[in-house]
């Protein structure tokens, strides 16, 4: 067996030194793309949209997306079930109940 790392060498020190600069560049590019998207994104019709978090995430992780969709005139809701630990039976049942509730409240389908 060789002395090399099993998945290759670690990132270079130079890459670590440029991390702050790269993050700053991403913030600027995000602001530019957000302004462009605001001009071309179609306005919503007010129907309900539920944003589900990715695995191991919660509603806080997608708050920026929910805020953006709200500004586009959608009735945006988080899933309200805490951290997403995968498709457990109790979670799926609770999610189904929440979708039915929102569908009844808005008298239509939920995206």
C-alpha positions in Angstrom: 0.0 0.0 0.0 1.4 3.4 -0.9 1.8 6.4 1.4 -0.6 8.5 -0.8 -4.0 9.6 0.4 -6.7 7.2 -0.7 -8.5 10.0 -2.6 -5.6 12.0 -3.9 -3.6 14.8 -2.3 -5.3 17.5 -0.2 -6.0 20.9 -1.8 -3.0 23.2 -2.2 -2.3 25.9 0.4 -2.6 28.5 -2.3 -6.2 27.5 -2.9 -7.0 28.0 0.8 -5.4 31.4 0.7 -7.7 32.5 -2.1 -10.9 31.3 -0.4 -11.9 34.7 0.9 -11.4 36.3 -2.4 -13.3 33.7 -4.2 -16.2 34.0 -1.7 -16.3 37.7 -2.3 -16.4 37.2 -6.0 -19.3 34.8 -5.6 -21.2 37.4 -3.6 -20.8 40.0 -6.3 -21.8 37.6 -9.0 -24.8 36.5 -7.0 -26.0 40.1 -6.8 -25.5 40.7 -10.5 -27.4 37.5 -11.4 -30.1 38.4 -8.9 -30.7 41.7 -10.6 -30.8 40.1 -14.0 -33.2 37.4 -12.8 -35.5 40.0 -11.2 -35.9 41.6 -14.6 -36.6 38.4 -16.6 -38.3 36.1 -14.0 -42.1 35.8 -14.6 -44.3 37.1 -11.9 -46.3 34.6 -9.9 -50.1 34.3 -9.8 -50.2 34.1 -6.0 -50.7 30.3 -5.8 -49.1 28.4 -3.0 -45.6 27.1 -3.3 -44.0 24.8 -0.6 -40.2 24.7 -0.6 -38.8 21.5 0.8 -35.3 21.5 2.3 -32.6 19.1 1.0 -31.4 16.2 3.0 -30.2 17.2 6.5 -31.5 20.8 5.9 -34.3 22.7 7.5 -36.5 25.6 6.5 -33.7 28.1 7.4 -31.5 26.7 4.7 -33.8 27.8 1.9 -35.0 31.1 3.4 -33.3 33.1 0.6 -35.2 31.0 -2.1 -38.5 31.5 -0.2 -37.9 35.2 0.1 -37.1 35.4 -3.7 -40.3 33.5 -4.6 -42.3 35.7 -2.3 -41.1 38.8 -4.1 -42.3 37.2 -7.3 -45.8 37.1 -5.9 -46.1 33.4 -4.8 -47.6 32.4 -1.5 -44.5 30.7 -0.2 -44.4 28.2 2.7 -41.6 26.1 4.2 -42.4 22.5 5.0 -42.4 23.2 8.8 -41.2 19.8 9.8 -37.7 20.6 11.2 -34.6 19.0 9.8 -35.1 16.7 6.7 -33.8 13.3 7.9 -35.2 11.5 4.9 -38.5 10.0 3.9 -39.7 8.5 7.1 -43.4 7.5 7.4 -44.4 10.1 10.0 -42.7 12.9 7.9 -44.5 11.8 4.7 -47.8 11.7 6.4 -47.3 15.1 8.0 -46.1 16.5 4.6 -49.2 15.1 2.9 -51.4 16.7 5.6 -49.7 20.1 5.1 -50.2 20.0 1.4 -53.9 19.2 1.8 -54.2 22.0 4.3 -52.6 24.5 1.9 -54.5 23.3 -1.0 -57.8 23.8 0.9 -56.7 27.2 2.2 -55.8 28.5 -1.3 -58.5 26.4 -3.1 -56.1 25.0 -5.6 -53.0 23.0 -6.2 -49.7 23.5 -4.3 -46.4 23.7 -6.2 
